[in-house]
């Protein structure tokens, strides 16, 4: 890397109170300040996210990557780290699949220092092509398990169940759903391909089961690779453990207790509306107080899983602790947790993650850190505003499928932020057109014949704000006309995506909340898409 990253609290030489020989307690007292002046330049970070389909269908259901990107932005700002944060979707379906060469080209073009996969499908892509990527991008740092079969096993609930039985880890009885008589209640689960509470149903009677079997997660699943299983309920509190593994060794963990476990899918909608008066005071999680013995027991579970899988990176595990204080492992998610925001209660946890990514942990860091002990839990919904964040950075979402575009946002100490002047919308659009001309693909010929926007627009006010002036509105009208000449009637997904990306620049003239609908030579329309909508 071209930057020198200060050591985090995980490698601090400060005295750390030990719980035992294998688990140590790391509190905010051990958190070290980061000197931004030691960075030669901002760190370039790429966050990859789940496959986002054309017209952004599935963004809401698979919005974990957007959430992780937002929380990482909060962390980097809080830790005074200068950065440029990129976000791209690893496309795994359709005709526009992301290729390793395309990924490598992006890494080199933007001098990416760190790649952070946020969800399962993008992590599997990086694992599958790990050798080629690391060989071609020798300055790139990432924490990914090299064997993709590890992710396939851990992502599958049936295979996870069998892994737990093999390792002697307590887990609820699980079996295939069959046509025989069922003993209610039980949890019906789709074995793989779901998240955020989707694909799980609490069946208390035959009516619940029939309703669940009609749900789209069941009817549209891959019947070969995604089985239907039923799990015996275990009463107790759901505990989420976020664990950072360093080449099979658990390096640190953060515990929290979900208070919204019965409505995980609905919580996604609440986060979008987090600033509403009736929602902002809700909390997603509460602090977990475990005894030293309990922490040792869970650390032993992490150790067994790490030793068997050689896992490297972030993992999310859900447990239930029952009245007898026994821990039952419910499921393993080989990815970031949706509860990552709780770790901002102790930023040292993500300091540790970056240490692992950058291979900065020393051979003396043999014990596992507990970063959740003694924290004041940050889990109030009103303290987080992902919708406001993406309204301020609309291009981050609009161009998430386009690997030829650069839509990063930056942050860090004000003294180190870029002083580049604001550019007019015309210059931005011109840059996008020129970058499009350099591409290959179905619409390369269309772009190669496109004139610069200077030939169709003479206004360059570059206005910004919550409301457009008349002059800004006129420029927007001119740019709409220019786009009509450039793109005409879109005939495929790539051209439609191009229209949407271009239109975002117009939306900036009325503020990020602006929505434009204008007829374009027949039935084509231009519109700015809300970052979280799954409609078009």
C-alpha positions as CSV (number, residue, x, y, z in Angstrom):
1,X,0.0,0.0,0.0
2,X,1.0,3.6,-0.6
3,X,-0.3,4.7,2.7
4,X,0.9,4.1,6.2
5,X,-2.0,3.2,8.5
6,X,-1.5,3.7,12.2
7,X,-1.8,0.7,14.4
8,X,-5.2,0.3,15.9
9,X,-6.1,-0.6,19.5
10,X,-5.9,-4.3,18.6
11,X,-2.1,-4.1,18.4
12,X,-1.7,-1.7,21.3
13,X,1.0,-2.3,23.8
14,X,-1.3,-0.9,26.5
15,X,-2.1,-3.3,29.4
16,X,-5.3,-5.2,28.6
17,X,-7.3,-6.8,31.4
18,X,-7.5,-10.5,30.8
19,X,-10.6,-12.6,31.3
20,X,-8.5,-15.7,30.8
21,X,-5.5,-16.9,28.7
22,X,-7.6,-17.0,25.6
23,X,-10.1,-14.1,25.9
24,X,-9.2,-10.5,26.8
25,X,-11.4,-7.5,27.4
26,X,-10.8,-4.5,25.2
27,X,-12.7,-1.4,26.2
28,X,-12.7,2.2,25.0
29,X,-9.9,3.0,27.4
30,X,-7.6,1.1,25.1
31,X,-8.7,2.9,22.0
32,X,-5.9,4.9,20.4
33,X,-6.3,8.1,18.5
34,X,-5.3,7.9,14.8
35,X,-3.0,10.6,13.4
36,X,-4.3,11.5,10.0
37,X,-1.1,13.2,9.1
38,X,0.6,9.8,8.8
39,X,-1.4,9.0,5.8
40,X,0.4,9.8,2.5
41,X,-3.0,10.1,0.8
42,X,-6.6,9.0,1.5
43,X,-7.1,5.3,1.6
44,X,-9.0,4.0,-1.5
45,X,-11.6,1.5,-0.3
46,X,-14.0,-0.6,-2.5
47,X,-17.0,-2.1,-0.8
48,X,-18.6,-4.8,-3.0
49,X,-22.2,-5.7,-2.6
50,X,-24.8,-8.4,-3.6
51,X,-25.9,-8.8,-7.2
52,X,-28.2,-5.9,-8.0
53,X,-30.4,-6.6,-11.0
54,X,-31.4,-4.1,-13.7
55,X,-33.7,-1.3,-12.6
56,X,-32.4,-1.9,-9.1
57,X,-34.9,-4.7,-8.3
58,X,-33.8,-6.4,-5.1
59,X,-32.0,-3.4,-3.7
60,X,-34.4,-3.4,-0.7
61,X,-34.3,-7.2,-0.1
62,X,-30.6,-7.3,-0.6
63,X,-29.7,-3.9,0.9
64,X,-27.1,-5.2,3.4
65,X,-24.2,-3.9,1.3
66,X,-25.6,-0.4,1.2
67,X,-26.0,-0.6,5.0
68,X,-22.4,-1.9,5.5
69,X,-21.1,0.9,3.2
70,X,-22.9,3.5,5.2
71,X,-21.6,2.2,8.6
72,X,-18.1,2.0,7.3
73,X,-18.3,5.6,6.2
74,X,-19.4,6.5,9.8
75,X,-16.5,4.5,11.2
76,X,-13.9,6.1,8.9
77,X,-15.1,9.6,9.8
78,X,-15.2,8.9,13.5
79,X,-11.7,7.5,13.4
80,X,-10.3,10.5,11.5
81,X,-9.1,8.4,8.6
82,X,-8.9,10.1,5.2
83,X,-10.6,8.0,2.6
84,X,-12.3,7.6,-0.7
85,X,-15.1,5.1,-0.5
86,X,-16.3,3.3,-3.7
87,X,-19.2,0.8,-3.8
88,X,-20.0,-1.6,-6.7
89,X,-22.2,-4.6,-7.2
90,X,-20.7,-7.9,-8.2
91,X,-23.2,-8.9,-11.0
92,X,-23.7,-12.7,-11.0
93,X,-26.8,-13.1,-13.2
94,X,-28.0,-11.9,-16.6
95,X,-25.8,-11.0,-19.6
96,X,-23.8,-8.4,-17.7
97,X,-21.9,-10.6,-15.2
98,X,-18.9,-9.0,-13.6
99,X,-15.7,-10.6,-14.8
100,X,-12.4,-10.9,-12.9
101,X,-10.7,-8.8,-15.6
102,X,-13.3,-6.1,-15.1
103,X,-12.8,-6.1,-11.4
104,X,-9.0,-6.0,-11.7
105,X,-9.3,-3.1,-14.2
106,X,-11.3,-1.1,-11.7
107,X,-8.9,-1.8,-8.9
108,X,-5.9,-0.6,-10.9
109,X,-7.7,2.4,-12.5
110,X,-8.7,3.7,-9.1
111,X,-5.6,2.5,-7.1
112,X,-7.8,0.6,-4.7
113,X,-6.0,-0.2,-1.4
114,X,-8.6,-2.3,0.3
115,X,-11.6,-4.3,-0.9
116,X,-14.3,-5.2,1.6
117,X,-17.0,-7.7,0.5
118,X,-20.2,-7.2,2.4
119,X,-22.5,-10.0,1.4
120,X,-22.2,-13.7,0.4
121,X,-22.4,-13.7,-3.4
122,X,-19.8,-11.0,-3.8
123,X,-17.6,-12.7,-1.2
124,X,-17.9,-16.0,-3.2
125,X,-16.8,-14.1,-6.3
126,X,-13.7,-12.8,-4.6
127,X,-12.9,-16.2,-3.2
128,X,-13.4,-18.0,-6.5
129,X,-11.0,-15.6,-8.3
130,X,-8.7,-14.9,-5.3
131,X,-5.6,-16.2,-6.9
132,X,-6.0,-14.2,-10.1
133,X,-7.0,-11.0,-8.3
134,X,-4.2,-11.0,-5.7
135,X,-1.6,-11.9,-8.4
136,X,-2.7,-9.1,-10.7
137,X,-3.3,-6.5,-7.9
138,X,-0.3,-7.0,-5.5
139,X,-1.0,-3.8,-3.6
140,X,-4.7,-4.8,-2.9
141,X,-5.6,-6.0,0.7
142,X,-8.6,-8.1,1.4
143,X,-9.7,-10.6,4.0
144,X,-11.3,-13.5,2.1
145,X,-11.2,-17.3,2.7
146,X,-9.4,-18.8,-0.4
147,X,-11.6,-21.9,-0.6
148,X,-15.1,-20.9,-2.0
149,X,-16.5,-24.3,-0.7
150,X,-16.2,-22.9,2.8
151,X,-18.7,-20.1,2.0
152,X,-21.1,-22.6,0.2
153,X,-21.1,-24.8,3.3
154,X,-21.5,-22.0,5.9
155,X,-24.2,-20.2,3.9
156,X,-26.3,-23.4,3.7
157,X,-28.2,-24.0,6.9
158,X,-28.4,-27.8,6.4
159,X,-24.7,-28.1,5.9
160,X,-24.1,-25.8,8.9
161,X,-26.3,-28.1,11.0
162,X,-24.2,-31.1,10.1
163,X,-21.0,-29.2,10.7
164,X,-22.2,-28.4,14.2
165,X,-23.0,-32.0,14.9
166,X,-19.6,-33.0,13.7
167,X,-17.8,-30.4,15.8
168,X,-19.9,-31.2,18.9
169,X,-21.6,-27.7,18.9
170,X,-25.0,-27.6,20.5
171,X,-27.7,-26.7,17.9
172,X,-31.5,-27.2,17.6
173,X,-32.7,-30.4,16.0
174,X,-33.1,-29.9,12.3
175,X,-34.5,-32.2,9.6
176,X,-35.9,-32.0,6.0
177,X,-39.5,-31.0,5.5
178,X,-41.4,-34.0,4.2
179,X,-45.0,-34.8,3.6
180,X,-45.6,-36.7,6.8
181,X,-47.4,-35.4,9.8
182,X,-45.7,-32.4,11.5
183,X,-45.3,-31.7,15.1
184,X,-46.0,-28.0,15.7
185,X,-44.6,-25.5,16.4
186,X,-41.4,-25.5,14.3
187,X,-39.4,-23.1,12.2
188,X,-39.6,-23.6,8.4
189,X,-36.4,-22.4,6.7
190,X,-35.1,-22.1,3.2
191,X,-31.6,-23.6,3.6
192,X,-29.7,-21.0,1.5
193,X,-30.1,-17.7,-0.4
194,X,-32.0,-15.6,2.1
195,X,-31.2,-12.9,4.7
196,X,-32.7,-10.3,7.0
197,X,-35.4,-12.7,8.4
198,X,-36.6,-13.6,4.9
199,X,-37.0,-17.3,4.2
200,X,-37.8,-18.2,7.9
201,X,-41.4,-18.8,9.1
202,X,-42.7,-19.7,12.6
203,X,-45.3,-22.4,11.8
204,X,-47.6,-22.9,14.8
205,X,-50.2,-24.9,12.8
206,X,-51.0,-26.3,9.4
207,X,-52.4,-22.9,8.3
208,X,-49.0,-21.2,8.9
209,X,-47.2,-23.9,7.0
210,X,-49.5,-23.7,4.0
211,X,-49.1,-19.9,3.9
212,X,-45.3,-20.2,4.2
213,X,-45.2,-22.7,1.3
214,X,-46.9,-20.1,-0.9
215,X,-44.3,-17.4,-0.2
216,X,-42.0,-16.3,-3.0
217,X,-38.9,-17.3,-1.0
218,X,-40.2,-20.9,-1.3
219,X,-41.8,-20.9,-4.7
220,X,-39.0,-19.1,-6.5
221,X,-36.1,-20.8,-4.8
222,X,-33.5,-23.0,-6.5
223,X,-35.0,-26.4,-5.5
224,X,-31.8,-28.3,-6.2
225,X,-29.5,-26.1,-4.1
226,X,-32.0,-24.6,-1.6
227,X,-33.8,-27.2,0.5
228,X,-36.7,-26.8,2.9
229,X,-35.8,-27.7,6.4
230,X,-37.6,-27.5,9.7
231,X,-36.0,-26.6,13.0
232,X,-37.2,-27.4,16.5
233,X,-37.8,-24.2,18.5
234,X,-35.6,-23.4,21.5
235,X,-36.9,-20.7,23.9
236,X,-34.5,-18.0,25.0
237,X,-32.8,-14.8,24.0
238,X,-31.2,-14.4,20.5
239,X,-27.5,-13.3,20.8
240,X,-25.6,-12.1,17.7
241,X,-21.9,-12.6,17.7
242,X,-19.8,-10.7,15.1
243,X,-16.4,-12.4,14.8
244,X,-13.2,-11.4,13.0
245,X,-11.2,-14.4,12.0
246,X,-7.5,-14.2,11.1
247,X,-6.7,-17.2,8.9
248,X,-8.8,-19.6,11.0
249,X,-8.1,-18.0,14.4
250,X,-10.8,-15.9,16.1
251,X,-9.1,-12.5,16.7
252,X,-12.0,-10.6,18.3
253,X,-15.8,-10.6,18.7
254,X,-18.6,-8.3,19.6
255,X,-21.9,-9.5,21.2
256,X,-25.3,-7.9,21.2
257,X,-28.8,-9.0,21.8
258,X,-31.5,-8.4,19.2
259,X,-34.8,-6.9,20.5
260,X,-36.4,-7.0,17.0
261,X,-35.8,-10.7,16.2
262,X,-39.5,-11.3,15.5
263,X,-39.5,-8.6,12.9
264,X,-36.1,-8.6,11.1
265,X,-37.6,-8.0,7.7
266,X,-39.7,-5.1,9.0
267,X,-36.6,-3.6,10.6
268,X,-35.3,-2.8,7.1
269,X,-38.2,-0.5,6.5
270,X,-37.8,1.1,9.9
271,X,-34.1,1.9,9.1
272,X,-35.2,3.7,6.0
273,X,-37.7,5.8,8.0
274,X,-35.3,6.1,11.0
275,X,-35.9,9.9,11.3
276,X,-39.6,9.6,11.8
277,X,-40.9,10.7,15.2
278,X,-42.6,7.3,15.8
279,X,-39.5,5.3,14.9
280,X,-36.4,7.3,15.8
281,X,-36.4,6.3,19.5
282,X,-36.7,2.6,18.8
283,X,-33.6,0.5,19.4
284,X,-32.4,-2.5,17.4
285,X,-30.2,-4.2,20.0
286,X,-29.2,-4.1,23.6
287,X,-26.0,-4.9,25.4
288,X,-25.1,-8.5,26.4
289,X,-23.5,-9.2,29.7
290,X,-22.0,-12.7,29.8
291,X,-19.9,-14.3,32.4
292,X,-16.2,-15.2,31.9
293,X,-17.2,-18.8,31.6
294,X,-19.8,-18.1,29.0
295,X,-17.4,-16.1,26.9
296,X,-14.9,-18.9,27.1
297,X,-17.5,-21.4,25.9
298,X,-18.4,-19.2,22.9
299,X,-14.7,-18.6,22.2
300,X,-14.3,-22.4,22.1
301,X,-17.1,-22.6,19.5
302,X,-15.5,-19.9,17.4
303,X,-12.1,-21.8,17.6
304,X,-13.6,-25.1,16.5
305,X,-15.3,-23.4,13.5
306,X,-12.2,-21.5,12.5
307,X,-9.9,-24.5,12.9
308,X,-12.1,-26.6,10.6
309,X,-12.9,-23.9,8.0
310,X,-9.7,-21.8,8.0
311,X,-12.0,-18.9,7.8
312,X,-10.6,-15.4,7.1
313,X,-12.6,-12.2,7.6
314,X,-15.9,-11.2,9.1
315,X,-18.5,-13.7,10.3
316,X,-21.9,-13.4,11.8
317,X,-23.3,-16.2,14.1
318,X,-26.7,-16.3,15.8
319,X,-27.1,-18.1,19.1
320,X,-30.0,-18.7,21.5
321,X,-29.2,-18.8,25.2
322,X,-32.0,-20.6,27.1
323,X,-33.1,-20.6,30.7
324,X,-30.3,-23.1,31.6
325,X,-27.7,-20.8,30.2
326,X,-27.0,-23.2,27.4
327,X,-26.0,-21.8,24.0
328,X,-27.6,-23.2,20.8
329,X,-26.1,-22.2,17.5
330,X,-28.9,-21.2,15.1
331,X,-27.0,-20.2,12.0
332,X,-23.8,-19.0,10.6
333,X,-23.6,-16.1,8.0
334,X,-20.2,-16.0,6.3
335,X,-20.4,-12.2,5.8
336,X,-20.8,-8.9,7.6
337,X,-23.7,-8.7,10.1
338,X,-26.6,-6.3,9.7
339,X,-25.8,-5.4,13.3
340,X,-22.5,-3.9,12.3
341,X,-23.7,-0.5,13.5
342,X,-23.6,-1.7,17.1
343,X,-19.8,-2.1,16.9
344,X,-19.5,1.7,16.6
345,X,-20.0,1.5,20.3
346,X,-16.3,0.4,20.3
347,X,-14.6,1.4,17.1
348,X,-11.6,-0.7,18.1
349,X,-13.5,-3.7,16.7
350,X,-13.3,-2.3,13.2
351,X,-9.8,-1.2,13.9
352,X,-9.1,-4.9,14.4
353,X,-10.8,-5.8,11.1
354,X,-8.6,-3.4,9.2
355,X,-5.5,-4.8,11.0
356,X,-6.5,-8.3,9.8
357,X,-7.2,-7.0,6.2
358,X,-3.8,-5.3,6.1
359,X,-2.0,-8.3,7.8
360,X,-0.9,-6.0,10.7
361,X,-1.6,-8.4,13.6
362,X,1.6,-9.6,15.2
363,X,2.5,-13.1,16.3
364,X,2.1,-12.0,19.9
365,X,-1.7,-11.2,19.4
366,X,-2.7,-14.8,20.3
367,X,-5.7,-14.0,22.6
368,X,-9.1,-13.1,21.3
369,X,-10.5,-9.7,22.1
370,X,-14.0,-9.1,23.5
371,X,-14.9,-5.6,22.3
372,X,-18.5,-5.5,23.6
373,X,-17.7,-5.5,27.3
374,X,-18.5,-2.3,29.1
375,X,-19.8,-0.4,26.1
376,X,-22.8,1.9,25.9
377,X,-24.7,0.3,23.0
378,X,-25.3,2.5,20.0
379,X,-28.5,1.1,18.6
380,X,-31.1,3.9,18.6
381,X,-32.6,4.1,15.1
382,X,-32.7,7.9,15.1
383,X,-28.9,8.1,15.5
384,X,-28.5,6.5,12.0
385,X,-29.8,8.0,8.8
386,X,-28.9,5.8,5.8
387,X,-31.7,7.4,3.6
388,X,-30.3,10.8,4.2
389,X,-26.8,9.6,3.4
390,X,-27.7,8.1,0.1
391,X,-29.8,11.1,-0.8
392,X,-26.6,13.2,-0.4
393,X,-24.7,10.6,-2.5
394,X,-27.2,9.5,-5.1
395,X,-24.6,8.5,-7.7
396,X,-23.2,5.9,-5.3
397,X,-26.4,3.9,-5.8
398,X,-27.4,4.9,-9.3
399,X,-24.0,3.8,-10.7
400,X,-23.5,0.8,-8.5
401,X,-23.9,-1.7,-11.4
402,X,-21.5,0.3,-13.7
403,X,-17.9,-0.7,-13.3
404,X,-16.7,1.9,-15.8
405,X,-18.0,4.9,-13.7
406,X,-16.4,6.5,-10.7
407,X,-18.9,7.7,-8.1
408,X,-16.9,7.5,-4.9
409,X,-17.4,9.9,-2.0
410,X,-14.6,11.0,0.3
411,X,-14.1,12.0,3.9
412,X,-11.6,12.6,6.7
413,X,-10.0,15.6,8.3
414,X,-11.3,18.8,6.7
415,X,-7.7,20.0,6.2
416,X,-7.0,17.0,4.0
417,X,-10.2,16.9,1.9
418,X,-10.0,17.8,-1.7
419,X,-10.2,21.4,-2.6
420,X,-11.3,20.8,-6.2
421,X,-13.9,23.3,-7.4
422,X,-17.4,22.3,-8.1
423,X,-18.0,21.3,-11.7
424,X,-21.0,22.1,-13.8
425,X,-23.4,19.5,-14.7
426,X,-22.4,19.8,-18.3
427,X,-18.8,18.9,-17.5
428,X,-19.9,16.0,-15.4
429,X,-22.0,14.6,-18.2
430,X,-19.2,15.2,-20.7
431,X,-16.9,13.1,-18.5
432,X,-19.5,10.3,-18.3
433,X,-19.9,10.3,-22.1
434,X,-16.1,10.2,-22.7
435,X,-15.7,7.3,-20.3
436,X,-18.5,5.5,-22.0
437,X,-16.8,5.9,-25.4
438,X,-13.8,4.0,-24.1
439,X,-15.9,0.9,-23.2
440,X,-16.8,-2.1,-25.2
441,X,-20.2,-3.8,-25.2
442,X,-23.7,-3.6,-26.7
443,X,-23.9,0.2,-26.6
444,X,-20.3,1.0,-27.5
445,X,-21.3,2.1,-31.0
446,X,-24.0,4.3,-29.6
447,X,-21.5,6.1,-27.4
448,X,-18.8,6.4,-30.0
449,X,-21.1,8.5,-32.2
450,X,-22.1,10.8,-29.3
451,X,-21.1,14.4,-29.4
452,X,-19.8,16.3,-26.4
453,X,-22.4,18.1,-24.4
454,X,-20.8,21.4,-25.3
455,X,-22.5,21.1,-28.7
456,X,-26.0,20.8,-27.2
457,X,-25.8,23.0,-24.1
458,X,-24.1,26.3,-23.5
459,X,-25.2,26.8,-19.9
460,X,-22.8,25.8,-17.1
461,X,-24.2,27.3,-14.0
462,X,-23.5,24.2,-11.9
463,X,-26.2,25.2,-9.4
464,X,-26.8,23.1,-6.3
465,X,-29.3,23.4,-3.5
466,X,-32.7,22.3,-2.2
467,X,-34.5,24.1,-4.9
468,X,-33.6,24.9,-8.5
469,X,-33.6,28.4,-9.8
470,X,-35.1,29.3,-13.2
471,X,-31.7,29.4,-14.7
472,X,-30.9,25.9,-13.3
473,X,-34.2,24.6,-14.5
474,X,-33.5,25.8,-18.1
475,X,-30.1,24.0,-18.0
476,X,-31.9,20.9,-16.8
477,X,-34.3,21.2,-19.8
478,X,-31.3,21.6,-22.2
479,X,-29.7,18.5,-20.7
480,X,-32.9,16.5,-21.0
481,X,-33.0,17.4,-24.7
482,X,-29.3,16.5,-25.0
483,X,-29.9,13.1,-23.5
484,X,-32.7,12.5,-25.8
485,X,-30.4,13.1,-28.8
486,X,-27.7,11.0,-27.2
487,X,-29.6,7.9,-26.1
488,X,-32.9,8.2,-28.0
489,X,-35.3,5.3,-27.2
490,X,-33.4,2.8,-24.9
491,X,-33.4,-0.7,-26.4
492,X,-31.6,-2.7,-23.7
493,X,-30.8,-2.7,-20.0
494,X,-27.4,-1.0,-20.4
495,X,-28.9,1.9,-22.3
496,X,-31.7,2.2,-19.7
497,X,-29.1,2.2,-16.9
498,X,-27.2,4.9,-18.8
499,X,-30.3,7.1,-18.9
500,X,-30.8,6.7,-15.2
501,X,-27.2,7.5,-14.4
502,X,-27.2,10.6,-16.6
503,X,-30.5,11.8,-15.1
504,X,-29.0,11.9,-11.7
505,X,-26.9,14.9,-12.7
506,X,-30.1,16.7,-13.5
507,X,-31.6,15.8,-10.2
508,X,-28.8,17.5,-8.5
509,X,-30.1,20.8,-9.7
510,X,-33.2,20.4,-7.6
511,X,-31.4,18.8,-4.8
512,X,-31.0,15.0,-4.3
513,X,-34.7,14.7,-3.6
514,X,-35.8,15.9,-7.0
515,X,-37.7,13.6,-9.3
516,X,-37.9,14.2,-13.0
517,X,-40.3,12.5,-15.4
518,X,-40.1,13.8,-18.9
519,X,-41.4,12.2,-22.2
520,X,-38.6,11.1,-24.5
521,X,-39.4,10.4,-28.2
522,X,-42.2,7.9,-27.6
523,X,-42.6,6.0,-24.4
524,X,-39.1,6.4,-22.9
525,X,-38.8,8.4,-19.7
526,X,-36.1,9.8,-17.6
527,X,-36.4,9.5,-13.8
528,X,-34.2,9.7,-10.7
529,X,-34.6,6.6,-8.7
530,X,-34.8,6.7,-4.9
531,X,-31.8,4.7,-3.6
532,X,-33.9,2.2,-1.6
533,X,-36.8,1.6,-4.0
534,X,-37.2,-1.6,-5.8
535,X,-39.6,-0.2,-8.3
536,X,-38.8,1.5,-11.6
